[in-house]
Amino acid sequence: MGKTISKGMFGLFFEDINYGLDGGLHAEMLENRSFEFLEAHGHKCNYYQKGAYLYGWNAYPFVGKSEISVSDNESLNEVNPHYLVVKTNEENAGFSNKAYDGIYLEAGKSANVSFYAKVKENKTVTVNIFSQGGKKLCHSEEITISGDNWKKYETKITAKKDIERGLFVVLIKEKGEVLFDQFRMYPEDAVLGLFRKDLCELLKDLKPGFMRFPGGCVVEGNELSNRYQWKLTVGPSEERKANWNRWAVHGNDDDKGNRDLGDFPYYNQTLGIGFYEYFLLCEYLGCEPLPVMNVGLACQYQSDQLIDSSAPEFMEYVNDALDLIEFANGDTTTKWGALRAQMGHEESFNLKFIGIGNEQWETKKIDFFHRYDVFEKAIHEKYPEIKCCGSAGPDVTSDHYREAWDNFSPKMKAKSDYSYAVDEHYYVSDNWLYDNVHMYDYYDRHRKVFAGEYACHINPDRAPEKRNSFGAALAEAAFMTGLEKNADVVLMASYAPLFARLGYTQWQPDLIWFDASASYGTPSYYVQKIYSNFTGTELIDVDFDDLEKDRVYVTASKDDKHVYVKIINAGAKDVDIDLSKILVDGKPLVNGMIPELQLYTMKGNVDDCNSIEQPQKVALVSNKVSIDSIYESVSNSIAVIVL
């Protein structure tokens, strides 16, 4: 019997980077919806923020006809105290929101809008989408605002025709003053009412085994006050305290010196998607949630902040992990299980995994290994069934990596549940991936690995969205044959980062690209799809190592229904693959002509990449074909044979 392949070995890593959540997967169409945005400044160990409470909002049609300001004197709640004050000096004036690159809505499609408001004298308002030239592009209804207590109002707007770069506009029919807060605008077809449909479909098609969230460096923050705190992300969305995004200051420390203000200083986290919604998303995708916990450390690259592991405050971080497990799995008699039920999910989320730290490593000052031990002991004393994941640091080439395994390896050997898998990260060149296809062949077999963040980084001089070339995907596919063949060591694997909004990137390449109206998977996306859709539960030993000198790689696996053969030809010449050499239960996989089988292929030039205009220039193509024992593998191609 061959090696067992973990069910759901290939999954997702999600982090709010590149506007991947707010402005992306989170279907909210407006920016700064609760008037709490901050402008992020500074560089390593010297960060500060300024209020940018009106970012994205403007008087409409122009200052003079209306005036807008922010106040906190009559707050809706104390968590998010700021709200919008609108004074109209003429009839039918108001305010607008720029909504990233503008509103996109197809003809006949609708969006649901809600907001809170209060007035001293009744006012009539309409919610609209206007063209940049001031033409109304949607159907909407009048809403009467009444009373000097905060009330929630809901309405729907429907596009008259296809809308591109539309302006969100609220008009007040009468002159006077109105207070507004907590706007929401979601497309009517949002998945679960929360997630952008096309992006969700791309994720669903991957059939992921798990999703690691919410990061990534977002977990750590550039300072501890900026770290991701899951308890602030649950409960009513109006009462979740917004936070600036750690990626807002990315690049402020570079080889050109320190900058005070970066390219995306208004990148914030609304927390409209919090841990409850992440669990819902995993449930929708049919994958296991893998939340990552902060261990009292800010980002080790960007900060020196930490909570001393001997301080009482450190145990608050440990208790956060225990409370999260209770939130996910506890019955409704528990504090956090009751909150989950109150939010709408009485049943357990059946959480099985938890990440202890993100990309942490040991130093003279930072005792990460001790911190992991404290977390692991506390978790397994209360929840012995939970699988804990550790960290091997930021790479697989430095002393940090070697020191991590010197710590984890003997402990994993002595205590089987000490760490389910240790998270390894590598953002590397194509040549590195080819040279290290057999990297895990040499691991002690008691070591267990989570290849949690990896990607091929080539073409640095190309535009960000053009770095996801087919050449990069070929190298990743070749390397992943080594992951599959070492499934007894590598239990989980996920590409990173997952999403990027065009024009809003801090990191590239990325698996899925999108703008306000469309999205596409990269060649790397289709490689991930191949492995997550066409990998069995048992490895079949194959011997095609002699082909690897020509950069041709073959792997095979099976489940109770099919055999899957993957052939990656990243070389310069066509090669014949003798499928009869693959033995299944002692018999040749192919013995003579097979009149019809399923074949999936990807072909292209190494510099080819997908785009909004050509979303499937390099994509997975399905065909029914007949085949004998010889498969002709062409140069620069990937094939999956399903029998």
C-alpha positions as CSV (number, residue, x, y, z in Angstrom):
1,M,0.0,0.0,0.0
2,G,1.3,3.5,-0.9
3,K,1.6,6.5,1.4
4,T,-1.7,7.9,2.7
5,I,-2.4,11.4,1.5
6,S,-4.1,13.6,4.0
7,K,-7.7,14.4,3.1
8,G,-7.8,18.0,2.1
9,M,-4.1,18.3,1.8
10,F,-4.3,21.3,-0.5
11,G,-6.1,24.4,0.8
12,L,-6.2,28.2,1.1
13,F,-4.3,30.8,3.0
14,F,-6.3,34.0,3.3
15,E,-5.0,37.4,4.5
16,D,-6.4,40.9,4.1
17,I,-3.5,42.0,1.9
18,N,-3.8,43.7,-1.6
19,Y,-7.3,44.8,-0.6
20,G,-8.2,41.2,-0.7
21,L,-10.9,41.4,2.0
22,D,-12.3,45.0,2.3
23,G,-12.4,46.0,-1.4
24,G,-12.4,42.4,-2.4
25,L,-13.9,39.2,-1.0
26,H,-16.0,41.2,1.5
27,A,-18.8,42.4,-0.9
28,E,-19.2,45.7,0.9
29,M,-19.1,48.3,-2.0
30,L,-18.5,51.5,0.1
31,E,-15.3,52.7,1.7
32,N,-15.0,54.0,5.2
33,R,-18.6,53.0,5.9
34,S,-18.6,53.9,9.6
35,F,-16.4,57.1,9.4
36,E,-13.6,55.6,11.5
37,F,-10.8,55.3,9.0
38,L,-7.3,56.1,10.1
39,E,-4.4,57.4,8.0
40,A,-1.4,55.2,8.8
41,H,2.1,56.8,9.1
42,G,5.6,55.8,10.1
43,H,8.1,53.0,9.7
44,K,9.8,50.3,11.8
45,C,9.2,50.9,15.5
46,N,7.8,54.3,14.8
47,Y,4.2,54.1,13.7
48,Y,1.4,56.6,14.3
49,Q,-2.1,57.3,12.9
50,K,-4.2,60.3,12.2
51,G,-7.9,60.4,11.9
52,A,-9.2,60.3,8.3
53,Y,-12.8,60.0,9.3
54,L,-14.1,61.6,6.1
55,Y,-11.9,59.6,3.7
56,G,-13.9,58.6,0.7
57,W,-16.8,61.0,1.4
58,N,-17.5,64.3,-0.2
59,A,-20.2,67.0,-0.3
60,Y,-22.4,66.6,-3.3
61,P,-22.7,68.1,-5.9
62,F,-20.1,70.4,-4.4
63,V,-19.2,72.3,-1.2
64,G,-21.5,75.2,-0.7
65,K,-24.7,73.4,-1.7
66,S,-24.0,71.0,1.2
67,E,-21.4,70.8,4.0
68,I,-20.2,67.6,5.6
69,S,-18.3,67.0,8.9
70,V,-17.7,64.4,11.5
71,S,-18.7,64.5,15.1
72,D,-18.7,62.2,18.1
73,N,-21.1,64.1,20.4
74,E,-24.2,61.9,19.8
75,S,-22.6,58.6,18.9
76,L,-24.5,55.5,17.9
77,N,-22.1,53.5,20.1
78,E,-18.9,54.0,22.0
79,V,-16.9,51.5,20.0
80,N,-17.2,53.4,16.7
81,P,-18.0,56.9,18.0
82,H,-17.7,59.0,14.8
83,Y,-20.7,59.8,12.5
84,L,-21.4,62.1,9.6
85,V,-23.1,65.5,10.0
86,V,-24.7,66.7,6.7
87,K,-25.9,70.3,6.4
88,T,-27.7,71.1,3.1
89,N,-28.0,74.7,2.1
90,E,-30.1,73.9,-1.0
91,E,-32.7,71.3,-1.8
92,N,-31.6,68.0,-3.4
93,A,-28.0,68.3,-2.1
94,G,-26.1,65.7,-0.1
95,F,-22.9,63.7,-0.1
96,S,-21.1,60.9,-2.0
97,N,-18.8,58.0,-1.5
98,K,-16.0,57.2,-4.0
99,A,-16.3,53.4,-3.5
100,Y,-12.8,52.5,-4.4
101,D,-12.8,52.8,-8.3
102,G,-16.5,53.5,-8.4
103,I,-19.7,51.4,-8.3
104,Y,-20.0,48.6,-10.9
105,L,-23.5,47.1,-11.2
106,E,-25.0,45.2,-14.1
107,A,-28.3,46.3,-15.7
108,G,-31.3,44.9,-13.7
109,K,-29.1,43.9,-10.8
110,S,-29.7,45.3,-7.3
111,A,-27.8,46.3,-4.2
112,N,-29.1,46.4,-0.7
113,V,-28.3,49.5,1.2
114,S,-28.7,50.3,4.9
115,F,-27.7,53.1,7.2
116,Y,-28.5,54.7,10.6
117,A,-29.8,58.3,10.8
118,K,-31.4,60.8,13.1
119,V,-32.9,64.3,12.6
120,K,-34.6,67.0,14.6
121,E,-37.0,67.7,11.7
122,N,-38.1,65.1,9.3
123,K,-36.2,64.8,6.0
124,T,-36.7,62.9,2.8
125,V,-33.6,61.2,1.3
126,T,-32.8,59.1,-1.8
127,V,-29.9,56.7,-2.2
128,N,-28.5,56.8,-5.8
129,I,-25.8,55.9,-8.2
130,F,-24.8,58.7,-10.4
131,S,-22.5,58.9,-13.4
132,Q,-19.4,61.1,-13.1
133,G,-21.4,63.6,-15.1
134,G,-24.3,63.7,-12.7
135,K,-26.8,61.4,-14.5
136,K,-28.9,59.1,-12.3
137,L,-28.2,55.4,-13.2
138,C,-30.5,53.5,-10.9
139,H,-34.0,53.1,-9.6
140,S,-34.5,54.1,-6.0
141,E,-37.2,55.1,-3.5
142,E,-37.6,58.0,-1.2
143,I,-37.0,57.4,2.5
144,T,-38.4,59.5,5.3
145,I,-35.9,60.1,8.1
146,S,-37.7,60.9,11.3
147,G,-36.9,61.3,15.0
148,D,-33.9,62.4,17.0
149,N,-32.9,58.9,18.0
150,W,-30.7,56.7,15.9
151,K,-32.8,54.4,13.6
152,K,-31.8,51.9,11.0
153,Y,-33.1,52.4,7.5
154,E,-33.0,49.9,4.6
155,T,-33.6,50.3,0.9
156,K,-32.7,48.7,-2.5
157,I,-31.3,50.3,-5.6
158,T,-31.5,48.7,-9.1
159,A,-29.3,49.5,-12.0
160,K,-31.1,50.9,-15.1
161,K,-28.2,49.9,-17.3
162,D,-24.7,48.5,-16.9
163,I,-23.0,50.9,-14.4
164,E,-19.2,51.5,-14.5
165,R,-17.4,53.8,-12.1
166,G,-20.6,55.0,-10.7
167,L,-20.7,57.4,-7.7
168,F,-22.7,56.5,-4.6
169,V,-24.8,59.6,-3.7
170,V,-27.3,60.3,-1.0
171,L,-29.6,63.3,-1.7
172,I,-31.6,65.2,0.9
173,K,-34.8,66.7,-0.5
174,E,-35.0,69.6,2.0
175,K,-32.6,72.0,3.4
176,G,-31.3,71.3,6.9
177,E,-29.2,68.9,9.0
178,V,-29.1,65.1,9.1
179,L,-26.8,62.8,11.0
180,F,-25.7,59.5,9.4
181,D,-23.7,56.5,10.4
182,Q,-22.9,52.8,9.6
183,F,-23.6,52.6,5.9
184,R,-23.8,49.2,4.2
185,M,-24.1,48.4,0.5
186,Y,-24.0,44.8,-0.7
187,P,-24.9,43.3,-4.1
188,E,-28.1,41.4,-3.8
189,D,-26.3,38.2,-5.1
190,A,-23.6,38.4,-2.4
191,V,-22.8,34.9,-1.0
192,L,-24.3,34.5,2.5
193,G,-25.1,38.2,2.0
194,L,-21.5,39.0,2.7
195,F,-19.0,37.7,0.1
196,R,-18.5,38.7,-3.5
197,K,-20.0,36.1,-5.7
198,D,-17.4,35.7,-8.4
199,L,-14.5,35.5,-6.0
200,C,-16.4,32.9,-3.9
201,E,-17.0,30.8,-7.0
202,L,-13.3,30.8,-7.8
203,L,-12.6,29.6,-4.2
204,K,-15.4,27.0,-4.4
205,D,-14.0,25.6,-7.6
206,L,-10.7,24.9,-5.9
207,K,-12.4,22.4,-3.5
208,P,-10.0,23.5,-0.8
209,G,-9.3,21.2,2.1
210,F,-8.8,24.0,4.7
211,M,-8.5,27.7,5.0
212,R,-5.9,29.3,7.2
213,F,-6.9,32.8,8.3
214,P,-6.7,35.8,9.1
215,G,-3.0,35.9,8.3
216,G,-0.2,36.3,8.0
217,C,1.3,39.4,9.3
218,V,-2.1,40.9,10.0
219,V,-2.2,38.5,12.9
220,E,0.8,40.1,14.5
221,G,0.3,43.8,13.5
222,N,3.1,46.3,13.0
223,E,2.5,47.0,16.7
224,L,0.6,45.1,19.2
225,S,-2.3,47.6,19.3
226,N,-2.6,46.8,15.6
227,R,-2.7,43.1,16.0
228,Y,-5.8,41.0,15.0
229,Q,-7.9,40.5,18.0
230,W,-10.7,38.0,17.2
231,K,-12.9,39.1,20.2
232,L,-13.2,42.5,18.6
233,T,-14.5,40.9,15.3
234,V,-17.6,39.1,16.7
235,G,-21.0,40.4,17.8
236,P,-23.0,43.0,15.8
237,S,-20.9,44.5,13.0
238,E,-21.8,48.1,14.1
239,E,-20.0,47.4,17.4
240,R,-16.7,46.0,16.0
241,K,-13.9,48.4,16.4
242,A,-12.3,49.2,13.1
243,N,-8.5,49.0,12.8
244,W,-5.9,50.2,10.4
245,N,-4.3,47.5,8.2
246,R,-0.7,46.6,8.9
247,W,-0.2,46.5,5.1
248,A,-1.0,50.3,4.9
249,V,2.7,51.0,5.8
250,H,4.3,48.2,3.8
251,G,7.3,49.5,1.9
252,N,7.8,52.5,4.2
253,D,11.1,50.8,5.2
254,D,13.1,50.1,2.0
255,D,16.5,50.6,0.4
256,K,15.5,54.2,-0.4
257,G,15.2,55.0,3.3
258,N,12.3,55.4,5.6
259,R,9.1,57.0,4.4
260,D,6.4,58.5,6.6
261,L,3.5,58.0,4.3
262,G,3.2,55.0,2.0
263,D,1.2,54.2,-1.1
264,F,-1.9,53.0,0.7
265,P,-2.1,54.9,4.0
266,Y,-5.9,54.5,4.1
267,Y,-5.9,50.8,4.0
268,N,-8.1,49.9,7.0
269,Q,-10.0,46.9,8.4
270,T,-13.7,47.4,8.9
271,L,-14.0,43.9,10.4
272,G,-17.3,43.5,8.7
273,I,-15.8,40.1,8.1
274,G,-14.7,38.7,11.5
275,F,-14.0,35.2,12.8
276,Y,-17.7,34.3,12.8
277,E,-17.9,35.1,9.1
278,Y,-14.6,33.3,8.4
279,F,-16.1,30.2,10.0
280,L,-19.3,30.6,7.8
281,L,-17.1,30.9,4.7
282,C,-15.2,27.7,5.6
283,E,-18.6,26.0,6.0
284,Y,-19.8,27.3,2.7
285,L,-16.5,26.1,1.0
286,G,-16.7,22.8,2.7
287,C,-13.2,23.1,4.2
288,E,-11.6,23.0,7.6
289,P,-11.0,26.3,9.4
290,L,-7.4,27.0,10.6
291,P,-7.4,30.2,12.6
292,V,-4.0,31.6,13.6
293,M,-3.4,33.2,17.1
294,N,-1.1,35.9,18.2
295,V,1.5,34.8,20.8
296,G,2.2,38.2,22.3
297,L,4.5,39.3,19.5
298,A,4.2,42.1,16.9
299,C,5.7,41.5,13.5
300,Q,9.3,40.6,14.1
301,Y,10.3,42.3,10.8
302,Q,8.6,45.6,11.6
303,S,8.6,46.0,15.4
304,D,10.3,45.1,18.6
305,Q,7.1,45.1,20.7
306,L,6.2,42.0,22.7
307,I,4.5,40.9,25.9
308,D,6.9,39.3,28.2
309,S,6.0,35.6,28.5
310,S,6.3,35.7,32.3
311,A,3.9,38.7,32.6
312,P,0.3,38.1,33.6
313,E,-0.8,39.8,30.4
314,F,0.7,37.0,28.3
315,M,-1.9,34.6,29.7
316,E,-4.6,36.8,28.1
317,Y,-3.2,35.7,24.7
318,V,-3.3,32.1,25.7
319,N,-6.9,32.5,27.0
320,D,-7.9,34.1,23.7
321,A,-7.0,30.8,22.0
322,L,-9.0,28.8,24.6
323,D,-11.9,31.1,24.2
324,L,-11.8,30.9,20.5
325,I,-12.1,27.1,20.6
326,E,-15.1,27.6,22.9
327,F,-16.6,30.1,20.5
328,A,-16.2,27.7,17.6
329,N,-17.1,24.4,19.4
330,G,-18.6,25.1,22.8
331,D,-22.3,24.4,23.5
332,T,-24.8,27.1,24.1
333,T,-24.3,27.0,27.9
334,T,-20.8,28.4,27.6
335,K,-20.1,32.1,27.3
336,W,-18.6,32.1,23.9
337,G,-20.7,29.2,22.5
338,A,-23.8,31.2,23.5
339,L,-22.5,34.2,21.5
340,R,-22.0,32.0,18.5
341,A,-25.6,30.8,18.8
342,Q,-26.8,34.4,19.3
343,M,-25.1,35.3,16.1
344,G,-27.1,32.6,14.3
345,H,-25.1,29.4,14.4
346,E,-26.3,27.2,17.3
347,E,-24.4,24.1,16.0
348,S,-20.6,23.8,16.6
349,F,-18.3,24.8,13.8
350,N,-16.3,21.7,14.6
351,L,-12.9,23.4,14.8
352,K,-10.1,20.9,14.6
353,F,-6.9,23.1,13.9
354,I,-5.3,26.1,15.4
355,G,-2.1,28.0,14.5
356,I,0.1,29.1,17.3
357,G,1.9,32.2,16.0
358,N,2.3,33.3,12.4
359,E,5.8,33.6,11.0
360,Q,7.6,33.5,14.4
361,W,11.2,32.6,15.1
362,E,13.5,32.4,18.1
363,T,16.0,35.1,19.0
364,K,17.9,36.1,22.1
365,K,15.1,38.4,23.0
366,I,12.1,36.4,21.7
367,D,11.3,33.1,23.3
368,F,8.9,31.8,20.7
369,F,9.6,28.1,21.5
370,H,8.6,28.7,25.1
371,R,5.5,30.6,24.1
372,Y,4.5,27.7,21.8
373,D,5.0,25.3,24.7
374,V,2.7,27.3,27.0
375,F,0.0,27.5,24.3
376,E,0.2,23.9,23.4
377,K,0.0,22.7,27.0
378,A,-3.0,24.9,27.8
379,I,-4.8,23.9,24.7
380,H,-4.3,20.2,25.0
381,E,-5.1,20.2,28.8
382,K,-8.6,21.5,28.0
383,Y,-9.0,20.4,24.3
384,P,-6.8,17.4,23.6
385,E,-8.5,16.8,20.2
386,I,-7.3,20.2,18.8
387,K,-4.4,20.0,16.3
388,C,-1.8,22.7,16.9
389,C,0.4,24.0,14.2
390,G,3.8,25.6,14.8
391,S,6.1,27.9,12.8
392,A,9.5,27.3,11.2
393,G,10.0,31.0,10.7
394,P,10.1,33.2,7.5
395,D,12.1,30.9,5.2
396,V,13.6,27.5,4.8
397,T,17.2,28.5,4.2
398,S,18.3,30.4,7.3
399,D,19.4,29.6,10.8
400,H,15.9,30.5,12.0
401,Y,14.5,27.5,10.1
402,R,17.2,25.1,11.3
403,E,16.8,26.3,14.9
404,A,13.0,25.8,14.6
405,W,13.4,22.2,13.6
406,D,16.0,21.6,16.2
407,N,13.3,22.6,18.7
408,F,10.2,21.0,17.1
409,S,11.7,17.7,15.8
410,P,12.6,16.0,19.1
411,K,9.4,17.2,20.8
412,M,7.3,15.9,17.9
413,K,9.1,12.6,18.1
414,A,8.5,12.3,21.9
415,K,4.9,13.6,21.9
416,S,2.8,12.8,18.8
417,D,0.3,15.6,19.3
418,Y,2.9,18.2,20.2
419,S,2.5,19.8,16.8
420,Y,0.3,18.5,14.0
421,A,2.5,20.2,11.5
422,V,5.1,23.0,11.4
423,D,4.4,25.9,9.1
424,E,7.1,26.5,6.5
425,H,7.2,29.5,4.2
426,Y,9.2,30.1,0.9
427,Y,8.8,32.8,-1.7
428,V,11.5,31.7,-4.2
429,S,12.7,31.6,-7.8
430,D,11.7,29.0,-10.4
431,N,15.2,27.5,-10.3
432,W,14.9,27.0,-6.5
433,L,11.7,25.1,-6.9
434,Y,13.1,22.8,-9.6
435,D,16.3,22.3,-7.5
436,N,14.3,21.4,-4.4
437,V,11.6,19.1,-5.8
438,H,13.1,16.3,-3.6
439,M,13.5,18.6,-0.6
440,Y,11.1,16.5,1.6
441,D,12.6,13.2,0.6
442,Y,15.3,13.8,3.1
443,Y,13.1,14.8,6.1
444,D,12.9,12.5,9.1
445,R,9.5,10.9,8.7
446,H,8.3,11.9,12.1
447,R,8.5,15.5,11.1
448,K,5.2,16.9,9.8
449,V,5.0,19.9,7.6
450,F,2.5,22.5,6.7
451,A,3.7,24.3,3.6
452,G,1.7,27.3,4.5
453,E,3.0,30.0,2.3
454,Y,4.8,29.5,-1.0
455,A,5.0,30.9,-4.5
456,C,7.3,31.3,-7.4
457,H,8.7,34.8,-7.7
458,I,10.1,35.6,-11.1
459,N,9.8,38.5,-13.6
460,P,10.3,41.2,-11.0
461,D,10.5,43.9,-13.7
462,R,7.1,43.1,-15.1
463,A,3.8,44.8,-14.0
464,P,2.6,43.2,-10.7
465,E,-0.3,41.3,-12.4
466,K,2.0,39.9,-15.1
467,R,4.3,38.1,-12.7
468,N,1.9,35.2,-12.4
469,S,3.3,33.7,-15.7
470,F,2.8,30.2,-16.9
471,G,6.5,29.7,-16.3
472,A,6.0,30.4,-12.6
473,A,3.1,28.0,-12.5
474,L,5.1,25.2,-14.2
475,A,7.8,25.6,-11.5
476,E,5.2,25.4,-8.8
477,A,3.5,22.4,-10.4
478,A,6.9,20.6,-10.6
479,F,7.7,21.3,-6.9
480,M,4.2,20.2,-5.9
481,T,5.0,16.7,-7.2
482,G,7.5,16.6,-4.4
483,L,4.8,17.6,-1.9
484,E,2.5,14.9,-3.1
485,K,5.2,12.2,-3.2
486,N,6.0,13.1,0.4
487,A,2.5,13.2,1.7
488,D,3.6,11.3,4.8
489,V,5.6,14.4,5.8
490,V,3.7,17.2,4.1
491,L,0.2,17.2,5.5
492,M,-1.0,20.5,4.3
493,A,-0.1,23.1,1.6
494,S,-1.3,26.5,0.5
495,Y,-0.2,29.2,-2.0
496,A,0.2,32.8,-0.9
497,P,-1.1,35.4,-1.2
498,L,-4.6,34.5,-2.3
499,F,-6.1,37.7,-3.7
500,A,-5.0,41.0,-5.3
501,R,-7.1,44.0,-6.4
502,L,-5.6,45.5,-9.6
503,G,-4.0,48.8,-8.7
504,Y,-4.0,48.1,-4.9
505,T,-1.2,45.7,-4.4
506,Q,1.5,45.5,-1.7
507,W,2.7,42.0,-2.6
508,Q,2.9,40.0,-5.8
509,P,2.5,37.5,-7.4
510,D,-1.0,36.5,-6.2
511,L,-3.3,33.6,-7.0
512,I,-6.5,35.5,-8.0
513,W,-6.7,39.0,-9.5
514,F,-9.8,41.2,-9.7
515,D,-11.1,44.7,-10.1
516,A,-14.5,46.1,-9.3
517,S,-16.3,44.3,-12.1
518,A,-14.4,41.1,-12.9
519,S,-11.9,38.5,-11.7
520,Y,-9.7,35.8,-13.0
521,G,-7.5,32.9,-11.9
522,T,-3.8,33.0,-12.8
523,P,-2.0,30.0,-14.3
524,S,-0.9,29.3,-10.7
525,Y,-4.6,29.2,-9.7
526,Y,-5.2,26.4,-12.2
527,V,-2.2,24.5,-10.8
528,Q,-3.7,24.7,-7.4
529,K,-7.0,23.5,-8.8
530,I,-5.3,20.5,-10.4
531,Y,-3.8,19.4,-7.1
532,S,-6.9,20.1,-4.9
533,N,-9.3,18.4,-7.4
534,F,-7.2,15.6,-8.8
535,T,-5.2,14.1,-5.9
536,G,-6.3,10.8,-4.4
537,T,-6.1,9.5,-0.9
538,E,-3.2,7.0,-1.6
539,L,0.1,7.6,-3.4
540,I,1.1,5.3,-6.2
541,D,4.8,4.8,-6.5
542,V,6.2,5.8,-9.9
543,D,9.7,5.8,-11.3
544,F,10.2,8.5,-13.8
545,D,13.2,10.2,-12.1
546,D,15.3,9.8,-15.2
547,L,13.1,12.4,-16.9
548,E,13.7,15.1,-14.3
549,K,17.0,16.1,-16.0
550,D,14.8,17.4,-18.7
551,R,12.4,19.0,-16.2
552,V,9.7,16.4,-16.7
553,Y,7.9,15.3,-13.5
554,V,5.3,12.6,-13.0
555,T,3.2,11.6,-10.0
556,A,0.2,9.4,-9.5
557,S,-2.4,8.7,-6.8
558,K,-5.7,7.0,-6.4
559,D,-8.9,6.9,-4.4
560,D,-11.9,4.5,-4.4
561,K,-13.1,5.9,-7.7
562,H,-10.2,7.0,-9.9
563,V,-6.5,7.0,-10.6
564,Y,-4.9,10.4,-11.2
565,V,-1.7,10.8,-13.1
566,K,-0.1,14.3,-13.3
567,I,2.6,15.0,-15.9
568,I,4.5,18.3,-15.7
569,N,6.7,19.1,-18.7
570,A,8.6,22.2,-18.0
571,G,11.4,21.3,-20.4
572,A,12.3,22.4,-23.9
573,K,11.3,19.2,-25.7
574,D,8.4,16.8,-26.1
575,V,8.6,13.6,-24.2
576,D,6.8,10.2,-24.4
577,I,5.5,8.9,-21.1
578,D,5.1,5.1,-20.9
579,L,2.0,4.8,-18.7
580,S,2.4,1.0,-18.5
581,K,5.3,1.6,-16.1
582,I,2.7,2.9,-13.5
583,L,1.6,-0.2,-11.5
584,V,-1.7,-0.2,-9.6
585,D,-2.2,-3.2,-7.4
586,G,0.7,-4.8,-9.2
587,K,-0.9,-4.4,-12.7
588,P,0.0,-1.8,-15.4
589,L,-2.2,1.2,-15.3
590,V,-2.6,1.1,-19.1
591,N,-2.3,-2.1,-21.1
592,G,-3.5,-1.4,-24.7
593,M,-5.8,1.2,-26.0
594,I,-8.3,2.9,-23.7
595,P,-11.1,4.3,-25.9
596,E,-12.2,7.1,-23.6
597,L,-10.8,8.8,-20.6
598,Q,-10.8,12.2,-19.1
599,L,-7.7,14.4,-19.9
600,Y,-7.1,17.9,-18.5
601,T,-4.3,20.0,-20.0
602,M,-2.7,23.4,-19.7
603,K,-0.3,24.7,-22.4
604,G,1.3,28.0,-23.2
605,N,4.5,30.0,-23.5
606,V,6.3,30.6,-20.2
607,D,5.7,34.3,-20.4
608,D,1.9,34.0,-20.9
609,C,-0.3,35.3,-18.2
610,N,-4.0,35.8,-17.8
611,S,-5.8,39.2,-17.5
612,I,-9.2,40.8,-17.2
613,E,-9.3,40.9,-21.0
614,Q,-8.0,37.3,-21.4
615,P,-9.0,35.6,-18.2
616,Q,-8.3,32.1,-19.6
617,K,-5.4,32.6,-21.9
618,V,-3.7,29.8,-19.8
619,A,-6.3,27.6,-18.2
620,L,-7.3,24.0,-17.6
621,V,-8.9,22.4,-20.6
622,S,-11.0,19.2,-20.4
623,N,-11.3,16.6,-23.1
624,K,-12.4,13.0,-23.6
625,V,-9.7,11.2,-25.4
626,S,-8.5,7.7,-26.3
627,I,-5.0,6.7,-25.3
628,D,-2.7,3.8,-25.5
629,S,0.2,3.1,-23.1
630,I,2.2,6.1,-24.5
631,Y,1.2,9.7,-23.6
632,E,2.9,12.4,-25.7
633,S,3.8,15.2,-23.3
634,V,4.5,18.4,-25.1
635,S,7.0,21.0,-23.9
636,N,5.6,23.6,-21.5
637,S,2.5,21.7,-20.5
638,I,0.7,20.2,-17.6
639,A,-1.6,17.2,-18.0
640,V,-3.8,15.2,-15.7
641,I,-5.0,11.8,-16.8
642,V,-8.1,10.6,-14.9
643,L,-9.0,6.9,-15.2
